[in-house]
Amino acid sequence: MHLAAGVALCRAAGCTVTGLYGEPLHTGAGGPVAAAGPRRHAAPLELVRGQRD
């Protein structure tokens, strides 16, 4: 799936965008996570981390 336009739009709006586990986007591990800022971004990453451990 090509996500470049969506990622660019999110980042232009000030969103935090990373890979599924908080790593830099496009590293090959999982899919993208986008949220309206660092605090809101941390919540879904914690949920994923809880499932992964």
Backbone bond lengths (Angstrom), bond angles and torsions (degrees), N, CA, C in turn:
res aa  C-N    CA-C-N  psi(-1)  N-CA   C-N-CA  omega(-1)  CA-C   N-CA-C  phi
1 M - - - 1.435 - - 1.534 107.68 -
2 H 1.291 115.96 137.87 1.462 121.04 -179.53 1.527 109.01 -95.17
3 L 1.316 117.50 117.53 1.452 121.90 -174.49 1.522 114.02 -114.77
4 A 1.318 118.41 3.96 1.460 121.24 -172.02 1.526 113.27 -55.99
5 A 1.317 117.82 -44.24 1.464 120.10 -178.60 1.524 111.04 -65.75
6 G 1.324 117.26 -43.29 1.461 120.89 178.86 1.514 112.48 -64.47
7 V 1.325 116.70 -41.60 1.461 121.22 177.97 1.528 109.90 -64.11
8 A 1.321 117.15 -44.33 1.469 120.83 179.23 1.528 111.06 -61.14
9 L 1.315 116.52 -41.54 1.463 120.95 178.98 1.527 110.90 -64.60
10 C 1.320 116.47 -45.41 1.468 120.33 178.36 1.523 111.20 -60.49
11 R 1.309 116.79 -47.22 1.471 119.82 -179.36 1.523 111.66 -64.68
12 A 1.314 117.60 -38.44 1.470 120.79 177.81 1.525 111.08 -63.31
13 A 1.322 116.84 -29.61 1.460 121.64 178.88 1.530 112.16 -84.27
14 G 1.338 117.10 -2.01 1.456 120.94 177.49 1.513 115.17 94.44
15 C 1.317 116.89 11.56 1.461 120.39 179.68 1.519 111.39 -76.49
16 T 1.316 115.28 157.28 1.453 122.70 171.95 1.522 106.94 -94.66
17 V 1.314 117.48 129.14 1.466 122.10 -178.66 1.523 108.54 -131.04
18 T 1.337 116.34 123.51 1.463 121.49 176.69 1.520 108.78 -138.85
19 G 1.319 114.77 -177.79 1.449 120.52 171.35 1.520 109.63 -75.69
20 L 1.309 117.09 174.93 1.457 123.68 -174.64 1.522 113.33 -57.83
21 Y 1.304 118.03 -30.73 1.460 121.52 -177.34 1.522 112.74 -106.35
22 G 1.337 117.78 15.45 1.459 122.26 178.47 1.516 114.54 89.57
23 E 1.319 116.57 0.05 1.465 121.07 -179.84 1.532 109.42 -79.26
24 P 1.333 117.04 165.43 1.467 119.04 176.97 1.535 110.29 -55.27
25 L 1.298 115.08 143.90 1.455 121.13 -178.81 1.527 110.90 -62.11
26 H 1.314 116.43 149.37 1.468 124.16 176.82 1.531 113.27 70.65
27 T 1.338 117.36 31.76 1.458 119.30 175.44 1.525 111.43 -95.64
28 G 1.340 116.37 -4.07 1.453 120.10 175.89 1.516 114.99 97.60
29 A 1.324 119.00 -7.74 1.461 121.29 -178.41 1.522 109.98 -101.38
30 G 1.314 118.20 107.70 1.453 121.46 176.89 1.515 113.05 73.88
31 G 1.301 115.47 -167.57 1.454 121.79 -179.23 1.514 111.19 -108.83
32 P 1.316 117.59 -174.18 1.461 120.87 -177.30 1.534 112.34 -83.43
33 V 1.327 114.42 152.74 1.463 122.34 171.66 1.520 106.24 -128.20
34 A 1.326 116.79 125.33 1.461 121.77 179.23 1.518 108.53 -125.57
35 A 1.316 116.02 137.49 1.462 120.58 178.89 1.518 109.06 -148.44
36 A 1.323 115.40 164.87 1.460 122.29 -172.61 1.518 114.41 -75.31
37 G 1.277 119.60 17.88 1.455 122.30 177.03 1.522 110.46 153.09
38 P 1.324 116.90 170.45 1.465 120.96 -175.14 1.528 114.48 -58.16
39 R 1.318 118.27 -41.58 1.474 119.86 -179.15 1.515 111.63 -66.74
40 R 1.302 116.85 -44.21 1.472 119.60 179.08 1.519 111.48 -71.23
41 H 1.299 117.17 -27.04 1.457 122.37 178.93 1.530 110.80 -71.13
42 A 1.319 117.08 -32.04 1.463 121.43 -177.39 1.527 112.14 -65.45
43 A 1.323 117.95 -34.08 1.468 121.01 -176.27 1.530 113.34 -60.89
44 P 1.339 119.99 -52.66 1.470 117.51 179.26 1.529 112.76 -66.87
45 L 1.337 117.09 -29.83 1.467 118.66 177.40 1.523 110.71 -65.64
46 E 1.325 116.96 -37.41 1.468 120.49 176.92 1.529 110.87 -64.30
47 L 1.318 117.05 -40.80 1.463 120.17 177.63 1.523 111.24 -61.69
48 V 1.318 116.24 -44.18 1.470 120.53 179.33 1.522 110.26 -65.47
49 R 1.334 116.09 -42.73 1.457 120.21 -179.25 1.539 110.04 -61.17
50 G 1.336 116.93 -39.24 1.460 120.90 178.78 1.522 112.39 -63.47
51 Q 1.317 117.37 -33.10 1.458 121.57 178.43 1.525 112.28 -78.49
52 R 1.321 115.42 -27.99 1.456 120.80 -175.42 1.522 111.81 -79.92
53 D 1.341 117.38 -36.70 1.477 121.83 -175.93 1.495 113.20 -71.28
